[in-house]
Amino acid sequence: MLNSSKNAFWEALVMAVFVFSFGILLGFLLENSRTLKISDMYEQSNLDLLDVRIQNDIFSLSDVDCGILALENTKFADRIYGEAKLLDKYEISNKVSDSISLQHKKYDLMRALLWVNSIKLREKCNSSVHDAVYLYDYNNPSLEAKAKQNVFSKMLGEVKSDVGGNVILIPLSGDNGIFSVSLLMNLYGVSEQDLPVILIDEKVKITGVVGKDEILKYLQ
Amino acid sequence: MFVSLYMLFFFLILYLKNKNRMFDVPKPIKEYTVSIVVPCYNEEKSILETVKSILASDYEGLKKVIVVDDCSADNSYNVVKQFAKQEGRVLVVRTPQNLGRAASAKNYGAKFADTDLIGFSDADSFLEKTAIRKCLGYFNDKTVAGVTCSVLVKNQNKFIEKLQAMEYSIIAWTRKLLGYVDGIWAMPGPLALYRIEIFREIKGFDEHNLTEDIEIVWKIINKGYKVEMCLPAKVYSIAPSKFLYWFKQRIRWDIGGIQCLNKYRGNWTSKLGYFIIPFFALSMFLGLFGTAFFVFMAVRRIIQTFFYTEYSFAAGTALLSADDFYFSATVLNLFGIVLFLLGLFFTVFALRMIKEPELKGFRNIFNLLFYMIVYLTLYPMLLLFAIGKMIKYKIQGKRIGWGTK
């Protein structure tokens, strides 16, 4: 064997390590760019949330049209629902870095605030807009739970298309270690063992798979 | 992924370092006398063509073609006996009883050889007339115990044959490259030449191994000798035309490989431990690990799809929506694509260099993609069947036979 051929062992190793590291670096860059995109969207949504909350505060000070407040709240909810779907996709495709999970937590907090806001709004305004909070198992769902969550998620998407502005959809991870979410869950009788759960207007708790029509019935 | 990337670069570097020597045919410093042994069992249809292809060799030092009939049930023996009457260089012998393995028949035939070199060819293989001559120059190096050549597929009509034709060409190409790091780990049955005194010193083929053409190379290297490969020397073999035959052949190869690894497992410190044993062991480990992972993921997906379908029907939701077609690439997807493209480049390049006309042209694009995506992905799974068969036979206390045709 020639010495030059013998060197092929470590030369190939150096090349493979170089290319592999380069690939990992590219992966980091790709995933970071996605996280940045989510982060930008979050910043924008955070401003909107602030706006919605200030609108509520103004309502308590003076006589503002409840319909406008409800409409703004729904618009905001619809937007972050769309962002949640994108966040989910990015989260599934993130393999190298974990930065996006922090964004998920931030969005969970934002959605918890939205939920509280929606409760307050319904109490104050006697609004006809329903909320459907979808609490799911984020960290370690079983295969069956995952399948059930996929069906819940798809069904709620279809319900939203049918009902439109009459319902606010709030997907929220129920086991993300956020104390305020746990408090809300306790308040409405949902435990982590129940997940996934659909909670309609904080009154109806759905844990098993039901037909779309049944959900629609509660939202009429 | 990293190991695949490493192997691709390894072959690329070996090629770049040796590209001017790949097709070298060293000139022999002496005229070696050669005998070729052809084991034969029920090969009446092809045996004469094989013998004639050997006799057509342009090498004048070819002294004897020894056909060993392992008590065939068909007319093989008489066909060759009749032919031997017209051709003095052909000797046909019959084993005292059916020995049942090519290794045994080859060892039996080797007793009748008295030349400098002894070669072996399968009864369904056909030599190019320059094949023997081109291999001889490698024996100038006294430490070279054996020389192998490019084994290619003769029958390239059916889909399964075309896939094997590609595979054989790639094997020939990579085997030549491995030769530059003393990494040749097999000298396939269709044509292999050995220095007879070393063949006798190592006591020929191991008759207990299902792949005696692998085992003998390990034995040679373990003794401190070398094997070489002559890429331009070509021999054409009949590849299995039916899936079942192909499957049985590959199971036999895998079992033979495991037997070799088991036999030489304590030889990590010898020359075998330098490349061949780690290469084999790692390939098997990755093959098994990859298969286990693949099966695990497939079962998970099936279970999840089952639940998902059941719940979807119960909820009355659509099974698929536009969202399901949204694809966000992961870094692993990107790695996979890069690796696939590099592998494709390597395969196409090797096929072009081997210059088999049947493998050229656009009509083979589908075959090539199928080979790369399906064949190479599912191939490691055969190892599980091989291990299963070994365990089954061990429990039953039976001896594993050839199990091909």
Chai-1 contact restraints between the chains, C-beta under 6 A:
chainA,res_idxA,chainB,res_idxB,connection_type,confidence,min_distance_angstrom,max_distance_angstrom,comment,restraint_id
A,M1,B,V181,contact,1.0,0.0,6.0,A-B,restraint_1
A,M1,B,D182,contact,1.0,0.0,6.0,A-B,restraint_2
A,S4,B,K17,contact,1.0,0.0,6.0,A-B,restraint_3
A,S5,B,K17,contact,1.0,0.0,6.0,A-B,restraint_4
A,S5,B,Y180,contact,1.0,0.0,6.0,A-B,restraint_5
A,S5,B,V181,contact,1.0,0.0,6.0,A-B,restraint_6
A,A8,B,F10,contact,1.0,0.0,6.0,A-B,restraint_7
A,A8,B,I13,contact,1.0,0.0,6.0,A-B,restraint_8
A,A8,B,L14,contact,1.0,0.0,6.0,A-B,restraint_9
A,E11,B,I13,contact,1.0,0.0,6.0,A-B,restraint_10
A,A12,B,Y6,contact,1.0,0.0,6.0,A-B,restraint_11
A,A12,B,F9,contact,1.0,0.0,6.0,A-B,restraint_12
A,A12,B,F10,contact,1.0,0.0,6.0,A-B,restraint_13
A,A12,B,I13,contact,1.0,0.0,6.0,A-B,restraint_14
A,M15,B,F9,contact,1.0,0.0,6.0,A-B,restraint_15
A,A16,B,L5,contact,1.0,0.0,6.0,A-B,restraint_16
A,A16,B,Y6,contact,1.0,0.0,6.0,A-B,restraint_17
A,A16,B,F9,contact,1.0,0.0,6.0,A-B,restraint_18
A,F20,B,F2,contact,1.0,0.0,6.0,A-B,restraint_19
A,G23,B,F335,contact,1.0,0.0,6.0,A-B,restraint_20
A,G27,B,V331,contact,1.0,0.0,6.0,A-B,restraint_21
A,K89,B,S328,contact,1.0,0.0,6.0,A-B,restraint_22
A,S93,B,S328,contact,1.0,0.0,6.0,A-B,restraint_23
A,S93,B,T330,contact,1.0,0.0,6.0,A-B,restraint_24
A,K95,B,T330,contact,1.0,0.0,6.0,A-B,restraint_25
A,K95,B,V331,contact,1.0,0.0,6.0,A-B,restraint_26
A,K95,B,L332,contact,1.0,0.0,6.0,A-B,restraint_27
A,V96,B,V331,contact,1.0,0.0,6.0,A-B,restraint_28
A,L143,B,I303,contact,1.0,0.0,6.0,A-B,restraint_29
A,L143,B,Q304,contact,1.0,0.0,6.0,A-B,restraint_30
A,E144,B,F307,contact,1.0,0.0,6.0,A-B,restraint_31
A,A147,B,Q304,contact,1.0,0.0,6.0,A-B,restraint_32
A,A147,B,F307,contact,1.0,0.0,6.0,A-B,restraint_33
A,A147,B,Y308,contact,1.0,0.0,6.0,A-B,restraint_34
A,A147,B,Y311,contact,1.0,0.0,6.0,A-B,restraint_35
A,K148,B,Y311,contact,1.0,0.0,6.0,A-B,restraint_36
A,N150,B,Y308,contact,1.0,0.0,6.0,A-B,restraint_37
A,V151,B,Y311,contact,1.0,0.0,6.0,A-B,restraint_38
A,V151,B,S312,contact,1.0,0.0,6.0,A-B,restraint_39
A,V151,B,A315,contact,1.0,0.0,6.0,A-B,restraint_40
A,V151,B,T317,contact,1.0,0.0,6.0,A-B,restraint_41
A,K154,B,T317,contact,1.0,0.0,6.0,A-B,restraint_42
A,M155,B,A315,contact,1.0,0.0,6.0,A-B,restraint_43
A,M155,B,T317,contact,1.0,0.0,6.0,A-B,restraint_44
A,E158,B,T317,contact,1.0,0.0,6.0,A-B,restraint_45
A,V209,B,Y311,contact,1.0,0.0,6.0,A-B,restraint_46
A,V209,B,A314,contact,1.0,0.0,6.0,A-B,restraint_47
A,V209,B,A315,contact,1.0,0.0,6.0,A-B,restraint_48
A,G211,B,A315,contact,1.0,0.0,6.0,A-B,restraint_49
A,G211,B,G316,contact,1.0,0.0,6.0,A-B,restraint_50
A,K212,B,G316,contact,1.0,0.0,6.0,A-B,restraint_51
